Amino acid sequence: MHRIPFLMLGGVLCVIAAVLHLAIIIGGENWYRYFGAGERMALMAARGDIYPTIVTIFIACVLFVWSLYAFAGAGLIPKLPFTKFCLCAISAIFFVRGFGALVAMPFMPQIQTTFMFWSSLLVLFYFIAFAFGTYFNWKRL
C-alpha cells in the first residue's frame, strides 16, 4: 500500500495557503493585518505600495511550486527535477518555520501573537504531511 495521502494532503494545504495569500492581496490592508503580516505591511498596502503585493505573490508562487512537488511525490503528476531533495528541503523549511517560531516566541515579544502561535502549529502540520509523505514514498521517489 502506498502512503501517498500525506503528500496529497501537503499539496492541497500548499494550494490553499497560496490561494489565501492571493486573497490577502485582494482583501488589502485589513487582511494583511489580520493574517499576521504586520502593521508595516498593512500600512504599505493601504498606501498602495507595490512591495506587499510583490512579497505576497512571491510567497504564493513558492507555495504553488511546493504543491507541485508534493503532487509529483504522490504520483499524481509526472516527476519533477530533484524531487527527493526538494521534498526534504520543503519539509525542513516547514519545520524550521513552525518549530523555530514556537521556540523563539518566549524570547521575542514582537512575535508573541495569537496568529504566530496558531500559524506555527499549522505549519508544523504541513511539515508532518511533507516529512511523512517523503519518508513513506522514499523508494518510489
C-alpha positions as a Markdown table, in Angstrom:
| # | Residue | x | y | z |
|---|---|---|---|---|
| 1 | Met | 0.0 | 0.0 | 0.0 |
| 2 | His | 1.4 | 3.4 | -1.0 |
| 3 | Arg | 1.2 | 6.0 | 1.8 |
| 4 | Ile | 0.6 | 8.9 | -0.6 |
| 5 | Pro | -2.2 | 10.6 | 1.2 |
| 6 | Phe | 0.4 | 12.5 | 3.2 |
| 7 | Leu | 1.9 | 14.2 | 0.2 |
| 8 | Met | -1.5 | 14.7 | -1.4 |
| 9 | Leu | -2.5 | 16.5 | 1.8 |
| 10 | Gly | 0.7 | 18.5 | 1.8 |
| 11 | Gly | 0.0 | 19.6 | -1.8 |
| 12 | Val | -3.6 | 20.5 | -1.1 |
| 13 | Leu | -2.5 | 22.5 | 2.0 |
| 14 | Cys | 0.0 | 24.4 | -0.1 |
| 15 | Val | -2.5 | 25.2 | -2.7 |
| 16 | Ile | -4.9 | 26.5 | 0.0 |
| 17 | Ala | -2.2 | 28.7 | 1.5 |
| 18 | Ala | -1.2 | 30.0 | -1.9 |
| 19 | Val | -4.8 | 31.0 | -2.8 |
| 20 | Leu | -5.1 | 32.6 | 0.7 |
| 21 | His | -2.1 | 34.7 | 0.0 |
| 22 | Leu | -3.6 | 35.9 | -3.3 |
| 23 | Ala | -6.8 | 36.6 | -1.4 |
| 24 | Ile | -4.9 | 38.7 | 1.1 |
| 25 | Ile | -3.7 | 41.0 | -1.8 |
| 26 | Ile | -7.3 | 41.5 | -2.8 |
| 27 | Gly | -8.5 | 41.9 | 0.8 |
| 28 | Gly | -6.0 | 44.7 | 1.3 |
| 29 | Glu | -4.8 | 46.4 | 4.4 |
| 30 | Asn | -7.0 | 44.7 | 6.9 |
| 31 | Trp | -6.3 | 41.3 | 5.5 |
| 32 | Tyr | -2.5 | 41.9 | 5.8 |
| 33 | Arg | -3.1 | 42.9 | 9.4 |
| 34 | Tyr | -5.4 | 40.0 | 10.3 |
| 35 | Phe | -3.2 | 37.3 | 8.8 |
| 36 | Gly | -0.1 | 38.5 | 10.6 |
| 37 | Ala | 1.9 | 40.4 | 8.0 |
| 38 | Gly | 2.4 | 43.2 | 10.5 |
| 39 | Glu | 1.5 | 46.8 | 10.7 |
| 40 | Arg | 4.2 | 48.0 | 8.4 |
| 41 | Met | 3.0 | 45.7 | 5.5 |
| 42 | Ala | -0.6 | 46.7 | 6.2 |
| 43 | Leu | 0.2 | 50.4 | 6.0 |
| 44 | Met | 2.2 | 49.9 | 2.8 |
| 45 | Ala | -0.8 | 48.1 | 1.3 |
| 46 | Ala | -3.1 | 50.9 | 2.4 |
| 47 | Arg | -0.8 | 53.4 | 0.7 |
| 48 | Gly | -0.9 | 51.4 | -2.5 |
| 49 | Asp | 2.8 | 50.4 | -2.4 |
| 50 | Ile | 3.7 | 47.5 | -4.6 |
| 51 | Tyr | 6.1 | 45.9 | -2.1 |
| 52 | Pro | 3.4 | 43.9 | -0.1 |
| 53 | Thr | 1.9 | 42.7 | -3.4 |
| 54 | Ile | 5.2 | 41.5 | -4.7 |
| 55 | Val | 6.2 | 39.7 | -1.5 |
| 56 | Thr | 2.8 | 38.1 | -1.2 |
| 57 | Ile | 2.8 | 37.0 | -4.8 |
| 58 | Phe | 6.3 | 35.5 | -4.4 |
| 59 | Ile | 5.1 | 33.5 | -1.3 |
| 60 | Ala | 2.1 | 32.3 | -3.2 |
| 61 | Cys | 4.2 | 31.2 | -6.2 |
| 62 | Val | 6.6 | 29.3 | -3.9 |
| 63 | Leu | 3.7 | 27.6 | -2.2 |
| 64 | Phe | 2.2 | 26.6 | -5.6 |
| 65 | Val | 5.6 | 25.2 | -6.7 |
| 66 | Trp | 5.8 | 23.2 | -3.4 |
| 67 | Ser | 2.3 | 21.8 | -4.1 |
| 68 | Leu | 3.6 | 20.6 | -7.4 |
| 69 | Tyr | 6.5 | 18.8 | -5.7 |
| 70 | Ala | 4.0 | 17.2 | -3.3 |
| 71 | Phe | 1.7 | 16.1 | -6.1 |
| 72 | Ala | 4.7 | 14.7 | -8.0 |
| 73 | Gly | 5.9 | 12.9 | -5.0 |
| 74 | Ala | 2.4 | 11.4 | -4.5 |
| 75 | Gly | 2.4 | 10.2 | -8.1 |
| 76 | Leu | -0.4 | 12.5 | -9.2 |
| 77 | Ile | 1.7 | 14.4 | -11.8 |
| 78 | Pro | 5.0 | 13.4 | -13.6 |
| 79 | Lys | 8.2 | 13.6 | -11.6 |
| 80 | Leu | 9.9 | 16.9 | -11.2 |
| 81 | Pro | 13.6 | 17.5 | -11.1 |
| 82 | Phe | 15.3 | 16.9 | -7.8 |
| 83 | Thr | 12.0 | 15.6 | -6.2 |
| 84 | Lys | 13.7 | 13.9 | -3.3 |
| 85 | Phe | 15.9 | 16.8 | -2.5 |
| 86 | Cys | 13.1 | 19.3 | -2.8 |
| 87 | Leu | 10.7 | 17.4 | -0.7 |
| 88 | Cys | 13.3 | 17.1 | 2.1 |
| 89 | Ala | 14.1 | 20.8 | 1.8 |
| 90 | Ile | 10.4 | 21.8 | 1.9 |
| 91 | Ser | 10.0 | 19.6 | 5.0 |
| 92 | Ala | 13.0 | 21.2 | 6.6 |
| 93 | Ile | 11.7 | 24.8 | 5.8 |
| 94 | Phe | 8.3 | 24.0 | 7.3 |
| 95 | Phe | 9.9 | 22.5 | 10.4 |
| 96 | Val | 12.2 | 25.5 | 10.9 |
| 97 | Arg | 9.3 | 28.0 | 10.4 |
| 98 | Gly | 6.9 | 26.1 | 12.7 |
| 99 | Phe | 9.2 | 24.9 | 15.5 |
| 100 | Gly | 11.6 | 27.8 | 15.3 |
| 101 | Ala | 8.9 | 30.4 | 15.7 |
| 102 | Leu | 7.4 | 28.5 | 18.7 |
| 103 | Val | 10.8 | 28.3 | 20.4 |
| 104 | Ala | 11.6 | 31.9 | 19.6 |
| 105 | Met | 8.3 | 33.3 | 20.9 |
| 106 | Pro | 9.2 | 33.5 | 24.6 |
| 107 | Phe | 12.4 | 35.4 | 23.8 |
| 108 | Met | 11.0 | 37.8 | 21.2 |
| 109 | Pro | 8.0 | 39.8 | 22.4 |
| 110 | Gln | 7.4 | 41.3 | 19.0 |
| 111 | Ile | 6.3 | 37.9 | 17.6 |
| 112 | Gln | 4.3 | 36.8 | 20.6 |
| 113 | Thr | 0.9 | 36.9 | 18.9 |
| 114 | Thr | -2.0 | 34.5 | 18.7 |
| 115 | Phe | -1.6 | 34.4 | 15.0 |
| 116 | Met | 2.1 | 33.4 | 15.3 |
| 117 | Phe | 1.3 | 30.6 | 17.7 |
| 118 | Trp | -1.5 | 29.1 | 15.7 |
| 119 | Ser | 0.2 | 29.6 | 12.3 |
| 120 | Ser | 3.3 | 27.9 | 13.7 |
| 121 | Leu | 1.2 | 24.9 | 14.8 |
| 122 | Leu | -0.4 | 24.8 | 11.3 |
| 123 | Val | 3.0 | 25.0 | 9.6 |
| 124 | Leu | 4.1 | 22.0 | 11.8 |
| 125 | Phe | 1.1 | 20.1 | 10.4 |
| 126 | Tyr | 2.4 | 21.0 | 6.9 |
| 127 | Phe | 5.8 | 19.6 | 8.0 |
| 128 | Ile | 4.3 | 16.4 | 9.1 |
| 129 | Ala | 2.4 | 15.9 | 5.8 |
| 130 | Phe | 5.6 | 16.5 | 3.8 |
| 131 | Ala | 8.0 | 14.7 | 6.0 |
| 132 | Phe | 5.9 | 11.6 | 6.5 |
| 133 | Gly | 4.9 | 11.6 | 2.8 |
| 134 | Thr | 8.5 | 11.8 | 1.7 |
| 135 | Tyr | 9.6 | 9.1 | 4.2 |
| 136 | Phe | 6.9 | 6.6 | 3.2 |
| 137 | Asn | 7.4 | 7.1 | -0.5 |
| 138 | Trp | 11.2 | 7.4 | -0.5 |
| 139 | Lys | 11.9 | 4.3 | -2.5 |
| 140 | Arg | 9.3 | 5.2 | -5.1 |
| 141 | Leu | 10.6 | 8.7 | -5.5 |
